[in-house]
Amino acid sequence: MNKKVVIIIVAAEFLILLSVILIKVFAHGSFGNASLVIGTENASANEVQSFVTEPETIPKEYVIEDVSVLSQVELKAGCETYACTMLLQTLGFDIDEFTFADEYLEIKDVYYGEDGNRYGPDMNSAHAGDVYTGWGVYAPAMAKFMNRYLDTQKTDLRAYPLEGVALKTLCEDYIVNDIPVMVWATTYMDEPYVKDTWTVDYVDENAKFEIGDSFSWMMNEHCLVLIGYDEENYYFADSCAGDISVFEKDLCTERYEQLGTQAIVVK
């Protein structure tokens, strides 16, 4: 065998050996004392820590302390007024349910017209009927009325209506930071159903209906103040109970969704 052939064979064997070594190097992510990180699965513990941010720990249970609780004795249709008053009092404001109802709510009647049809407001725009015998109000309008009150106080706090935010998220974002949240669900988490329907005759900038649309009010509609949770339940300041009410999470979520996943936070 001539010398040139021998050189070619030796060179080929060297290249094959070098290829095997390189494959092992990249497969194990190391070469001598040097470290090559190819995906976090091959990184050391310290290297993984530099690439992965630990998630923020949320307590398994948390309940806001020293919460104001009022009994819904006189304002039979004023659960939203009681809820906002409890929330505002918990945040340190000096306001009662009667003052709020008299000075800050915007009431629009529900009535029968000359044509025999019933008329009333979009509840996203105004309180339907009075707080003694009426129907109620939804988050966008209630936040507007709460801001009327906050405008009279020396505060930068504002009421913000929320929609589509899960109860779990409300707990993670607000409750653990001692910020109570008004939520719409039902009385004692009973099943809601359509009780009254009217033709919309009043809307404002918060309206979700138009003049002439049909609006339906849900029986058992109720507003509570979410103040806590544990692994199985949510906790509420509840004017109907005149106490702290505790309800199972899945049931609360269902009722909350049936009433439009609407809430108000003051921050």
PyMOL commands that set and color helices and strands:
alter all, ss='L'
color gray80, all
select helices_A, chain A and resi 3-28+40-42+45-51+79-90+97-103+139-150+167-173+175-177+187-189+249-258
alter helices_A, ss='H'
color red, helices_A
select strands_A, chain A and resi 30-31+34-35+62-63+107-108+111-112+118-121+127-128+159-163+181-186+193-202+214-219+221-229+233-238+243-248+262-266
alter strands_A, ss='S'
color yellow, strands_A
deselect
rebuild
show_as cartoon
